[in-house]
């Protein structure tokens, strides 16, 4: 008998749930009431803040702490990227100087050897026939073109990182200021048990958290030095050689 009652209750519950689901999808007023009830039960609405100001301020302070941690992690990542960009930029600039000097030597040697028909010519201790020296001149020029793109990329990336760092620092200042206010308001609320002084903290907190999340996301997704680097394409030696020697 008891088992039958249990089965009956279970069936009734299933029917209620099914009807509730049907009502939710077909009845706009019912949807609205459900959403309002859910929001009231799960979010810090003005009514909920009024009922529990200490609880709200404690939660808001914790949210600020989480946001601050994310921003500090982004700041560290940006500074690490900037240091990497600086080191790479310095290395590529040194390579650029070395290849520029090598290209100038190779071009000068080619002209001299061509004028005197003295092949093979010797470039830095290595003897080369005319076709080989031509290829080396084009290769050095290609290398310089690639280095130029890399240097421009790292310089641009450094500027982007610097701008992001300024944004992160500004947002950290906002969070710190809000944390200070929240701590003060929490102490007051514990004594008075009222929402006096809280004002528009809810909107301010939401704005700071939302913009911070967007900033942190952009920092993660928008600073990839490798993706910005474009490799140089293949070129025909003879065509490029004529352009290089005319420079």
Secondary structure, DSSP 8 states (H G I E B T S, - for coil): -HHHHHHHHHHHHHHHHHHHHHHHHH-HHHHHHHHHHHHHHHS--HHHHHH-HHHHHHHHHHHHHHHHHHHHHHHHHHHHHHHHHHHHHHHHHHHHHHHHHHHHHHHHHHHHHHHHT--SEEETTEEE-HHHHHHHHHHHHHHHHHHHHHHHHHHHHHHHHHHHHHHHHHHHHHHHHHHHHHHHHHHHHHHH-S-TTTTTHHHHHHHHHHHHHHHHHHHHHH--HHHH--------HHHHHHHHHT-
